[in-house]
Amino acid sequence: MSTTTTAPVLIIGGSGIVGAQAAQTLRKLHPDLPIAIGGRDLAKAELVARSLGSAEAVAIDLDRADLGQPGGKAFSAIVLFVKDETLNSLKYAQAHRLPYLSVSSGVFEVGPEMAHYIHKPNSSAILMASTWLAGSATFPALQAARDFRRIDDITIAAVLDEQDMGGPAAFADFERLTQSAPNPLALKSGKWRWVTGENATRQFTDIDGMKVEASAYAPLDVLSLGVTTGAHSIRFDMAYGQSASRRRGEAFSTEIVIEISGQLKTGEETTTRLDIVHPQGQAPLTALHVALAVERLLGLAGGEKVAPGLYFPDGLMEPDYVVARMQEFGAVLRRTDAENHLWVSGEKRHIARA
């Protein structure tokens, strides 16, 4: 798809493992879209830029208000794949009225981003995409949730294989969000609670039927889904270790298990389970969701360019479109209910659960 956008999308951290894949996915979706790969290591950024075509490399200094860019330098949007403790990237986007997307903030860290928006609400479209893999759990959960009249409980368990961490920036995020963060946030019986003590871990059944222990975690999914679905309870857990595929002797994969309990629109009380797997790990899904968000912010798909505001990904994109793209880009989704029915295109068929 071609575009009239002339200024490049600046991807800060675009020379990292996931950032580079996001740039490649964006290039696949929009071959003519100019892209700027930003990073501290200009030589590394240049390698990625050359591989993309119609791309440039820029040296980024997050300690500077101008990000180290010369006067007159123009971008069409800013995508952040690293943790910007100064938020100079956000302030730069607001000053230049650019769409802005970040993927590295925990629930406990969104206050400063929100404060910048509150003080300058008409400057930029700010997309807070620090959901799990930038939306890989939220959109399938929302698609499944549409079948429910009442949702009592949503539980999400994500498996991050220890061989699938990504680069140094991803590891720094992991350490900060799991070791330095306060207690994770969950919604319990309609009340927001910090998960502590023995309640901070739970067991779930993975995609191969194995019992796996996971620890409470709080990406922005808990906030977005907690509000949009009206669920009485919602909790997110993460298991860091060995994915089911690697346990079988295959390469690592990324896995997400979503369970939704409540009353269907048909009146039936049930629990729907959704298994999501990408056989190449977490990077392709994260990259895809960021690319889809960029095209939506710029008005390249799904509607006009997004107006200034503060957004979650699901406030801008339709679940059906995103889930279809996930499957197109290699994700495998399997949905069943408590009676071992497999849901296919809105119809359910009896199966034997593996």
N, C-alpha and C positions, 0 to 999 in steps of 0.2 A: 504494500500500500504506500503510495506517495504522500507527501505532506508539503504544505507551504511554509512550515516552520524553518526559519533560516538560522536562528541562533541555536547552538548545541545544548542538549541536555547534559548538565554536569553531574557525573557520577563520582562522588567523593568516596574513595575506597574501591574504585572501579578496577584496580589492578589486583585486588584480592581474589580468592577462589570464587566466592559467591558473587561479588561485584562484577567480575569479568564475565561470569555466566549470564548475569542480568543484562549486561551490555550486548552479549551475543544474542540473547533472546529478543531484546528490543530491536536489534538489527534484523533478525529473522522476520519479526512482525512488521517492521517499517524500514525497508531497505534504504530509503533516501533520508532518513532522519539523521541530522548531524548529532554527534555524540562527543563529549569531552571526557576523557578519563583523567580523573584527578587523584593525586596521591602525593605523599612526601617524597617517594622515590620516582623521579621523573623518568629515568631510564626504563624502569619496570612498567610505568604507565605507557610509555611509548611503544613497548612491545605489544601490549594489548590493543592500543589504538591502531597500529599497523595491521594487526590481524583482522580488524573490523572493516576497514575501509570507510571513507567519509567520516573520519574521526580524528581527533587531536588529543595530545597529552598536555596537561597543565599541572604545574607544581602548586600544591595547596598548603597553606600555613593557617591552621585553625586558630592560632594564637593572635592572628591579625584580623581586624574588622573587615578589611577588604579581601581576606582569604589569600593575600599575596598576589592578587590579580591587578594588572595595569588598568589605569583609568580608561573607560570606554569599552572594556571587555564586556561582552554581552552573553547571557545564557537564556534559555527558554524555561528551564526548570532545574531544581537541585534535588538530587537523591543522595541520601547519607547512609553509607554502610558501616560507618565507624561511630564510636561514641564521641560526641563533641561536647566536652565538659564546659566549654565557653559559650556554646550555642551561637557562636559567631556565624555559623552557616545559616541558621534560622534568621538571625538579624539581617544578614546580607540578603537573604531571599525577600524579607519584608521590605527592606530599603529599596529593592529593585522590583518589587511587586511580582515575584516569581512563585509559581507553585513549588511546594516543598514536601518532601517525603522522608520519613525517618523510620528505621527498623530496629533500633537498638535499645529502646527505653523500656524499663520495667514499669509495672503499675505504680510503684512508689516513686518513680522519677518523672512523671508526666507534669508535675506542678509547674516547673519553670517554662516548659513549652506552652502550657495553657496560659500562663501569665503573660507571655509575649503576645499571644493571640488576643487576650482580653484588652491589652493596652493598644493594640493596633489591629482591630478586627477587620478592617477593610483593605488590608494591604496584600495578603497572600492567601491562597488555598493551602492549608497546612494539613497534610494527611499523616495521621499517627498510625503507622502500619507495623507497630511492634507486636502484632499478633503472632501466633505460632507459624513460622515459615511464611510470614507476611500475609496470612489468610487461608492457609491450607486446611485448617480445621474449621474455621468460622463459616466459610461459604458452604461446604458440604453439610454442616450442622444446620444451617439456616434452610437449606433446600429440604432436608428431611423433616425439619420442624414444621413446615407448612402443612403437613398432614395431621397435625395435632390441634385439637380444640383447647386442651389444657396440658401444660407441661409441668410435671412435678419436679423432675430432676434431669439435669444434663451432667454427665461425667465424661471427661476427655482424658485419655492417657496417650502420651506420645513417647515413642522409643527413639532415643538418639544413640546410635551406635558409636562406641568410643573411637572407632576408626573413621568416623564421619564428622569430625569436629569442624573441619575447614581450616582456615588460616589463623594467624596470631590474633587478629581483631576479633574473630568469632570466639576464640578461646578466652580472650579478655572479657568479652561480654558474658560468657558462660560462668566464669569465675565470679564476676561482679554480681550477676543476677541470682546465683545459687549460694554464694558464700558470704557476700557482703550485704545482701539485701535483708530487710526485716522479714518477719513471718509472711508467708504468702496469703493473698486475699481470696476468699471464697464467699459464695452466697449460700446461706443455710437457713431454710424455712423462712425465706423472705428477708433475712437480716444479713448484712455484710459483716463477716467475721474474719479475723486473722487466725490462720490455722497454726496451732501450736502443739507441742508435746507429742503424745502417742498418736494424735489425729493427723500428724504431718505425713504419715505414710499410709499406703493402702495397697492391697493386692488387686490386680486385674488379670483377666484372661487375654493373652495376646492372640495374634492372628493364627497361631498354630495350636491353640488350646492349652498353652502352658501358663501356669500361674507365675506372675512376675510382680515384684515389689517396686512401687514407684513412690516418689516423694512429691508433695504438694508444690506447685509452681504457679506463678501468676503472670502470664503474658496478658496483653490487653484483651484477649478473647473473653476473659471472665467478665470484663466490664461491658463490652459490646453485646455479647450474647445474653448476659444477665438482663440487659435493658430491652433488647429487641424481641426476645422470645417470651418475656414475661414468666420465665421459669421460676419456681419457688426456690430451687437450689441449683447451684452450678459450681463445679469444681474441676480444676485442671491439675493433672499430675504428670511427671516426667520420669521415665526410667532411662538411666544412662548406663550403657554397658554393651550387651551383645544383642543385635537384632535377630529376629527369628530366621531370616535368610542366612545369616552368617553361622548361626547355630546348626543349620543344615549343611554347612560346608560350602555355601555360595558366597558371593560378594555381599557386603553390607547393603542394607536398604533403610529407608525411613518409613516408619509405621505410625499410624494414628488410629486409635480406637475410640469411637464416639458412641455413647449409649444415651438414649432419650426415653424417659418413662413418663407416661401420662395417659390421657384419653384422646383417641383419634377422633376425627370429625365424624366418623361412622358410629361413635359411641363406645367403641371397644377400648378396654384398658390394656395397655401393652407396653413393652420395652422394645424399641428399635435399636439395632446395633449397626454401625457403619464402620467397616474396616477400610482404611486408605493406605496404600503401599506405593512407594516409588522405588523401583529396583536400583536406581542410581544414587539413592541417598537424598539428603535434604536440600542440597544446592540447586538442583533443577527446579524444584517446586518454589523455593524462595525467589529464584531468578525470574520465574514465570510471573509470579504474583506482583513483583515489583514492576516488571515490564507492562503488565496489564494496567497497573495503577498509573504509570507514567502516561500511557496512551490515553487513559481516561482523563487525567488532569489536563492534558494538552488538547483535548477534544478530538483526538484521532480515532476514537471509537466510543460508542455508547452515548453520544450526545455532544453538546457544545463544550468549549473549554470551561472548566469548573470555576465558579465564582469564588471570591475570597470567603473563607470560612474555616472551621475546625472540623475535621472529618475522621471517621473510621473508614476502612476500605469498604465495608458492606453498606455504607451510606452512599456510595458512588457507583457501585457495580451490582448487577443482578446475579444472584447465585447460579442460575441455570447457565448463563454465559461463562462464568468463571469455572464452574465444574466441568463443563464441556471442554474448555481449554485445558484444564488439568489432565483430562483423559487423553486429549489430543497430544499432549506433551509427555505421555508415558505413565501417568498415575493410574493405578488399578483400584476401583471402588467396588466394594461388595456390601450389600445391605441385607440384613436379615431381621426377623423379629423373634420374640420369645418362643413362638410355636414352630421355629425352624422353617419359616417361610422366607424365600428369597424374593426380594422386591425387584421387579423388572418393569421399567416404564410405567410405574403406578399400579401394576398388578402384582399379586403375590402368588408364588408357587411353592409347594412343599419340597423341602430338600432334607438331606441328612447332613447335619453339621459335622464337619471334620473333627 
